[in-house]
Amino acid sequence: MAESGFIAVQGAVSALDHLTGRVTALEAEWAAKQQAGDPLPRATYLMLLTQVVADGQTDMTSLLGIEASGTGYARQPVPWGAAGSPARGATTTDLVQFGPFPDPTGLAAPVTGAALVTRMTGSAGQPTGLCLMAFNLATPVTTSQNQALQLAAGSLQMTLAVS
């Protein structure tokens, strides 16, 4: 799907905090979800975006303003495989599907990317959850009436580079 995925600011901060033994924002997020009764507190979701994003735009307030919208759209859970070695990465293990979109125009705007987030829902003015990674597409994707947008198993990959 994505040609230019990158770890978001909050994802990088959480990784560094974890490596240095600090409590991470991600761990606090998981605890809050569990306390609220979320049956899958460590689940991650993919939100579709209608604008290309840069590293400094991966806070949830900015992302909520450019999240895709339309009848039939909802963030989707992402099924990740176990991290591998020596590749230092994880890949999606199943199909991820958005839609179908029953409106005559499909989604309201072309999809230009996606963000990996910790919450299934969010609302303007009350941004919840964290953005862990962002992906920009080389070519925007448009949808037609009753069309679904699908990502095949293995189409999303997360890799940590070590130098």
C-alpha positions as CSV (number, residue, x, y, z in Angstrom):
1,M,0.0,0.0,0.0
2,A,2.4,2.6,1.2
3,E,5.7,3.6,-0.3
4,S,6.8,6.1,2.3
5,G,5.8,4.9,5.7
6,F,7.5,6.4,8.7
7,I,7.4,6.1,12.5
8,A,5.3,8.9,14.0
9,V,6.7,11.2,16.7
10,Q,4.7,9.5,19.4
11,G,5.7,6.1,18.2
12,A,9.4,7.1,18.3
13,V,9.0,8.6,21.8
14,S,7.3,5.4,23.0
15,A,10.0,3.2,21.5
16,L,12.8,5.3,23.1
17,D,11.0,5.4,26.5
18,H,10.6,1.6,26.4
19,L,14.3,1.1,25.6
20,T,15.4,3.3,28.5
21,G,13.0,1.7,31.0
22,R,10.5,4.6,31.3
23,V,6.8,4.2,31.3
24,T,5.6,5.0,27.8
25,A,2.6,6.9,26.6
26,L,1.7,3.7,24.7
27,E,1.6,1.7,27.9
28,A,-0.5,4.4,29.5
29,E,-2.8,4.3,26.5
30,W,-3.2,0.5,26.8
31,A,-3.9,0.8,30.5
32,A,-6.6,3.4,29.9
33,K,-8.2,1.3,27.2
34,Q,-8.2,-1.8,29.5
35,Q,-9.7,0.2,32.4
36,A,-12.4,1.5,30.1
37,G,-13.4,-2.1,29.3
38,D,-11.8,-2.4,25.8
39,P,-11.6,-6.1,25.1
40,L,-8.5,-5.6,22.9
41,P,-6.6,-2.8,24.6
42,R,-3.4,-3.4,22.6
43,A,-5.1,-3.5,19.2
44,T,-4.0,-1.0,16.5
45,Y,-6.3,0.5,13.8
46,L,-5.7,2.0,10.4
47,M,-7.3,5.4,9.7
48,L,-7.4,6.6,6.1
49,L,-6.1,10.1,5.3
50,T,-7.1,12.6,2.6
51,Q,-3.8,14.6,2.6
52,V,-0.1,13.6,2.5
53,V,1.4,14.0,6.0
54,A,4.9,14.8,7.2
55,D,6.5,13.9,10.5
56,G,5.4,17.0,12.3
57,Q,1.7,16.4,11.4
58,T,1.2,13.0,13.1
59,D,-0.5,14.3,16.3
60,M,-4.1,13.1,16.6
61,T,-5.5,16.7,16.4
62,S,-4.0,17.2,13.0
63,L,-4.9,13.7,11.7
64,L,-8.6,14.0,12.8
65,G,-8.8,17.0,10.4
66,I,-7.8,15.0,7.4
67,E,-9.3,11.6,8.2
68,A,-11.4,10.1,5.4
69,S,-15.1,10.3,5.8
70,G,-18.2,8.8,4.1
71,T,-21.0,6.4,4.6
72,G,-19.4,3.0,5.3
73,Y,-16.1,4.3,6.4
74,A,-14.7,3.2,9.8
75,R,-11.1,2.6,11.1
76,Q,-10.2,-1.0,10.8
77,P,-8.2,-3.2,13.1
78,V,-4.8,-4.3,11.8
79,P,-3.8,-7.9,12.3
80,W,0.0,-8.0,12.8
81,G,2.3,-11.0,12.8
82,A,5.0,-11.4,15.4
83,A,8.1,-9.4,14.9
84,G,10.8,-11.2,13.0
85,S,14.5,-11.5,13.3
86,P,16.9,-10.6,11.6
87,A,14.5,-8.4,9.6
88,R,13.4,-6.5,12.7
89,G,9.9,-6.0,11.3
90,A,6.3,-7.1,11.4
91,T,3.8,-7.6,8.6
92,T,0.0,-7.7,8.4
93,T,-1.3,-11.3,8.5
94,D,-4.8,-10.8,7.1
95,L,-6.9,-8.7,4.7
96,V,-7.9,-5.2,5.9
97,Q,-11.0,-3.9,4.3
98,F,-12.7,-0.5,4.3
99,G,-16.3,-0.2,3.0
100,P,-18.0,-0.8,0.7
101,F,-19.1,2.8,0.4
102,P,-22.7,3.2,-0.7
103,D,-22.7,6.9,-1.5
104,P,-22.7,7.8,-5.2
105,T,-19.1,9.3,-4.9
106,G,-17.7,6.5,-2.7
107,L,-15.5,8.2,-0.1
108,A,-15.8,12.0,0.1
109,A,-12.2,12.6,-1.1
110,P,-9.3,10.6,-2.5
111,V,-7.2,8.6,0.0
112,T,-3.6,9.7,0.0
113,G,-2.3,7.8,3.0
114,A,-3.0,6.1,6.3
115,A,-2.1,6.3,10.0
116,L,-1.6,3.5,12.4
117,V,-3.5,4.5,15.6
118,T,-4.5,3.1,19.0
119,R,-8.2,3.9,19.0
120,M,-11.1,2.7,16.8
121,T,-12.8,6.1,17.0
122,G,-11.9,9.7,17.6
123,S,-13.8,13.0,17.5
124,A,-12.8,16.6,16.7
125,G,-12.1,18.5,19.9
126,Q,-11.5,15.3,21.8
127,P,-8.6,13.6,20.1
128,T,-8.0,10.3,21.8
129,G,-5.3,7.7,21.2
130,L,-1.9,7.8,19.7
131,C,-0.5,7.8,16.1
132,L,2.3,5.3,15.9
133,M,3.1,5.3,12.2
134,A,2.0,7.1,9.0
135,F,2.0,6.0,5.4
136,N,1.8,8.2,2.3
137,L,0.7,6.7,-1.0
138,A,2.6,7.3,-4.3
139,T,-0.8,7.7,-6.0
140,P,-4.1,8.8,-4.4
141,V,-6.8,6.1,-4.4
142,T,-10.4,7.1,-5.2
143,T,-13.5,4.9,-4.6
144,S,-16.7,4.5,-6.5
145,Q,-20.2,3.8,-5.2
146,N,-20.4,0.3,-3.5
147,Q,-16.7,-0.2,-3.9
148,A,-14.5,-1.3,-1.0
149,L,-10.8,-0.5,-0.4
150,Q,-8.8,-3.6,0.5
151,L,-5.3,-4.2,1.7
152,A,-4.0,-7.7,1.1
153,A,-2.2,-9.7,3.8
154,G,1.4,-8.6,3.9
155,S,0.8,-5.2,2.3
156,L,1.7,-3.2,5.4
157,Q,5.1,-3.6,7.0
158,M,6.8,-2.1,10.0
159,T,10.6,-2.2,10.1
160,L,13.0,-0.8,12.6
161,A,16.4,0.1,11.1
162,V,19.5,-0.5,13.1
163,S,22.8,1.0,12.1
